[in-house]
Amino acid sequence: MEKEMTNRLDDINELLCYNDKKIENINSIYLTAFDNYSIIISKVEVKNILENYRSILDFCIHDIDDIIYNGLIKDIYFPYGKDMSLFTKSLNKNKLNDLVRINKNVYSLLLNIQSFQSSNQWLYNLCKLTNINKHDKLTRPLKKVNKLSYKLGDRINIQNCGKVIFKDSYYNGRTIGKDENNYVEIGPETTPDELRAQTNNEIPVTITSGKVEFNIQLNEQTIEIKKLLNEISLGIKSFINLLYTELGVI
């Protein structure tokens, strides 16, 4: 039983390393995505990362079963709930209703990472998004670019603009905004591709600074992907360290 549990922890660490590399890739996309609007984050990659984290939690609960219940439960999943009532219901469903009596410390570890016990919603968001991506549909990351600063050619700098309109303007003999019906408008969410199209690709366009976000929707909640994944990573790693220390494995 101890060997099986050790193997499971090895699997957990392998999944953590894999996800860390994938999250690094996603974080690197943020560095260049505001200058290239065609760059996106793969919804399949987000699904795989979320499912790996969900698997890690289920591996943890199987080790709790092995060491505390001597492997008698077997068909068991990680308990979670939006409030205490739903969390208790999930414990009962997974035959962990007596965990608080048998091992109060492990019970407290499970309780303390529940979203209703913390201002951080990473556990609830992880479980709900995994269910959606696995059983309903893939969650599409939506890109949002704002607070851009532009450089047009080597002379025109537009920083953190609200809105700038060019009409009957010229740059190096090239027209920017010919008339009332063909003007160039730059706003805080104008994409580089849109700006290049408006200037007919005749004027070099450089993004000197900006902010990019990739968001997903969960019910009425807008969740920023990089923030979500980093919170899940930190939360799970902390939980694993505390849990396996309590179980006497590390």
Number of C-alpha atoms within 10 A of each C-alpha: 11 11 8 11 19 14 12 17 20 12 15 21 15 13 16 19 12 13 21 16 11 16 20 11 12 20 17 11 16 18 12 14 21 24 22 13 16 10 13 15 19 12 16 13 14 24 20 16 21 23 19 18 23 19 17 23 20 16 20 21 19 22 24 21 19 18 15 15 15 12 14 11 14 15 10 16 19 18 22 21 19 15 13 15 10 13 18 17 17 18 22 14 13 17 17 20 15 12 18 13 9 13 12 12 16 19 18 12 15 18 20 13 21 22 19 16 13 11 9 16 17 22 22 17 19 17 19 13 23 23 17 14 19 15 9 10 11 16 20 17 19 15 18 15 19 18 17 25 18 21 17 17 14 11 8 11 13 17 16 14 15 12 12 11 12 17 16 13 15 12 14 8 7 12 18 22 19 15 13 10 8 13 18 21 16 21 18 18 18 15 20 21 14 15 19 16 12 18 18 11 11 14 19 11 19 16 19 14 15 20 17 20 19 21 20 19 14 13 7 6 10 11 16 16 20 16 15 17 22 14 15 19 18 11 15 19 14 12 18 19 13 16 22 17 11 14 15 9 12 12
